[in-house]
């Protein structure tokens, strides 16, 4: 399980890299900017950016929690199989899949 925990950690790192790149590419598209802050497509892009930022942060959080569970299970920090199962069962209470976004007119 240690190997799986490391791979989930790598995935989380990749997600954080993607989030950083997304934030870098967003610069200059803010409201009132010289590069299109008042253009309707820029407003739609900002809305999409906020949605993806929230989504990526949520996925990163899921990966962190999952990595921790795998690491603890692999390191035998849990006392028995029932405790391991209980830790993973609590996963559903912590993280629920988000509703799909996009494709909604939102009054436009």
N, C-alpha and C positions, 0 to 999 in steps of 0.2 A: 504494500500500500504506500510505502514511502515514495516509490517511483511514480505512482499515480498522483500523489500529492505534489511532487515536484513538477509534473507536467501541467497540473491545474495552476500551479504558481506561475509557470511560463505563460500560460494562456492569459492569466490575469495581467502579467507584465505587457503582453501584446495589446490587451484591451486598453491599458493605461497609455501606451504609446499611441494607439489610434485616437484616444480622447485628446491627447496633447496635440496631435496633428490636426484634428478637427477644430480645436480651439485656435491654433495658429492660422488656419485657413479662414476662420470666421473674422479675424481682425480686419477692420476696414469696411465691414458690412453693417456696422451699427447704425442705429437711427440717426439721421442727420449727417452721416459721413459723406465725404466727397466721392466715394466710390459706390454710390447707389443706395444710400440709406433711405431715400424717399421713393425709390422704385418699387412697384408692387411685387415684382418677382424677388427683390431683396427682402421684403417683409416676409414673404412666404418661405424664403430660404432661412431667415432667422428663426421662424417658427419650427421649421424642420430641425435646425441646429439644436434648439432647446430640447426638442423631443429626443433626438439621438443622444445628447449629453446625459439626459436623465436615464435613458435606457442603458447606456454604457456604464454609468456609475452603478446602476442596479446589478448588471451582469458582473461587474467587478466585485461587488459586495458578495454576490452568490459564490463566485469563485473563491474568495477569501474564506468564507464560512465552510465551503466544501473542502478546501485544502486543509483547513484546521481539523475538520472531522476525520479526513483520511489520515492525516499525520498522527493524530491521537490514537486512532484505531491501529495504525501500523506500529506505533511505539508502545502499544499495550498500556496506555494510560487509562483505558476503560477496564473495569473489573471483569466483565464477561460479555457474552454475545447479546444478552438482553439490554445491557447498558449501551452498547454500540447501536443496536437497532433503535432504541429510544432516542439517541442523539440524532440519528438520521430522520426519524419520524418527526421530530420537532422542526425539521427543515421546512416542511410545508407551512408551518405556522409563521416562519420568519419571512419566507419569500414566496410570493404568488406571481405567476406570470402576468405581465401587463397586458392590457387590452391592445389590440393592433392599432396603429396610428396611420394617418395618411388617407388620402382619398376622400376626405370629408370636406365639404365646401365651406363649412364654418361661416355661413352667411354671405359668402362671396358670390 
